[in-house]
Amino acid sequence: MEFYFPTEFGEQVAFASAVITAILGVVVMFAPGLSLSVFGLQPREGRVEGLAEVRSAGGAYLGFAGTALLLAQPTVYLALGAALVMAAFARILSILSDRGNSLRNILFLVVQLILAALPLSYVFGLI
């Protein structure tokens, strides 16, 4: 089986979003302590459930993005973009409901929106 790299610009942009999402998933899955500190969170002493939850989320990002990279189908890119849009929407809800209006939250929101926009713009023919 040969590794597929897209030739069209639009698909390359969607592919790049999946690569970045996969890399973030690897970092979150294998370095949950570092990830939590970047997010401004700290697990409680003696409680490892928080680390397990963060690792699990990183694995979900990695699995979803990896599937998009391996299958390279518009419907999979659509699902990846939709999942990232919903993650961004959840962050917006947090900003509005949980008084999470911080520079860090806004920055992560922008990153999530960009990562979501790339595959969706390819799927909907905008690029």
C-alpha positions as CSV (number, residue, x, y, z in Angstrom):
1,M,0.0,0.0,0.0
2,E,1.3,3.4,-1.0
3,F,1.0,6.5,1.1
4,Y,-1.2,9.0,-0.6
5,F,-0.2,12.7,-0.8
6,P,-2.8,15.0,-2.4
7,T,-2.0,16.8,-5.6
8,E,-4.8,19.4,-5.5
9,F,-4.2,22.5,-3.4
10,G,-7.6,22.3,-1.6
11,E,-7.0,18.7,-0.6
12,Q,-3.5,19.6,0.5
13,V,-4.9,22.2,2.8
14,A,-7.3,19.6,4.3
15,F,-4.5,17.1,4.5
16,A,-2.3,19.7,6.4
17,S,-5.1,20.3,8.9
18,A,-5.3,16.5,9.5
19,V,-1.5,16.4,9.9
20,I,-1.5,19.2,12.4
21,T,-4.4,17.7,14.3
22,A,-2.6,14.3,14.4
23,I,0.5,15.9,15.7
24,L,-1.4,17.7,18.4
25,G,-3.1,14.4,19.3
26,V,0.3,12.7,19.6
27,V,1.5,15.5,21.9
28,V,-1.6,15.4,24.1
29,M,-1.6,11.6,24.2
30,F,2.1,11.1,25.1
31,A,2.7,14.3,27.1
32,P,-0.5,14.9,29.1
33,G,1.3,16.8,31.9
34,L,2.8,19.2,29.4
35,S,-0.5,19.6,27.6
36,L,-2.3,20.3,30.8
37,S,0.2,23.0,31.7
38,V,-0.1,24.6,28.3
39,F,-3.9,24.6,28.8
40,G,-3.4,26.2,32.2
41,L,-4.7,23.1,34.1
42,Q,-3.2,21.0,36.8
43,P,-4.2,17.5,37.9
44,R,-4.7,17.0,41.7
45,E,-2.1,15.1,43.6
46,G,-2.8,11.4,43.8
47,R,-5.5,11.6,41.2
48,V,-4.5,10.3,37.8
49,E,-8.0,10.3,36.2
50,G,-7.3,13.7,34.7
51,L,-4.2,12.5,32.9
52,A,-6.2,9.5,31.6
53,E,-8.9,11.8,30.3
54,V,-6.4,14.1,28.6
55,R,-4.6,11.1,27.0
56,S,-7.9,9.7,25.8
57,A,-8.8,13.0,24.2
58,G,-5.4,13.1,22.5
59,G,-6.0,9.6,21.3
60,A,-9.3,10.6,19.8
61,Y,-7.7,13.5,17.9
62,L,-4.9,11.3,16.7
63,G,-7.3,8.5,15.6
64,F,-9.7,10.8,13.8
65,A,-6.9,12.7,12.0
66,G,-5.0,9.5,11.2
67,T,-8.1,8.1,9.6
68,A,-8.5,11.2,7.5
69,L,-4.9,10.9,6.4
70,L,-5.1,7.2,5.5
71,L,-8.5,7.4,3.8
72,A,-8.2,10.9,2.2
73,Q,-11.9,11.0,1.3
74,P,-14.0,14.2,1.3
75,T,-16.6,12.7,3.7
76,V,-13.9,11.9,6.2
77,Y,-12.5,15.5,5.9
78,L,-16.0,16.7,6.4
79,A,-16.4,14.7,9.6
80,L,-13.0,16.0,10.8
81,G,-13.9,19.6,10.1
82,A,-17.3,19.1,11.8
83,A,-15.7,17.6,14.9
84,L,-13.3,20.5,15.1
85,V,-16.1,23.0,14.6
86,M,-18.0,21.4,17.5
87,A,-14.9,21.6,19.6
88,A,-14.6,25.3,18.8
89,F,-18.3,25.8,19.6
90,A,-17.8,24.1,23.0
91,R,-14.9,26.5,23.6
92,I,-17.2,29.5,22.7
93,L,-19.8,28.2,25.1
94,S,-17.1,28.0,27.8
95,I,-15.9,31.5,27.0
96,L,-19.5,32.8,27.3
97,S,-20.8,30.6,30.2
98,D,-17.8,29.9,32.3
99,R,-16.2,33.3,32.3
100,G,-13.4,31.8,30.3
101,N,-12.6,35.0,28.4
102,S,-8.8,34.7,28.6
103,L,-6.2,35.3,25.9
104,R,-5.2,31.7,26.1
105,N,-8.8,30.5,25.4
106,I,-9.2,33.0,22.5
107,L,-5.9,31.8,21.0
108,F,-6.9,28.1,21.2
109,L,-10.3,29.1,19.7
110,V,-8.6,30.7,16.7
111,V,-6.4,27.6,16.2
112,Q,-9.5,25.3,16.4
113,L,-11.4,27.5,13.9
114,I,-8.5,27.5,11.5
115,L,-8.0,23.7,11.8
116,A,-11.8,23.3,11.2
117,A,-12.0,25.7,8.3
118,L,-9.2,24.1,6.2
119,P,-10.9,20.7,5.6
120,L,-14.4,22.3,5.4
121,S,-13.3,24.8,2.8
122,Y,-11.9,21.9,0.7
123,V,-15.1,19.8,1.1
124,F,-17.4,22.7,0.2
125,G,-15.2,23.8,-2.8
126,L,-14.1,27.1,-1.4
127,I,-10.5,26.5,-2.2
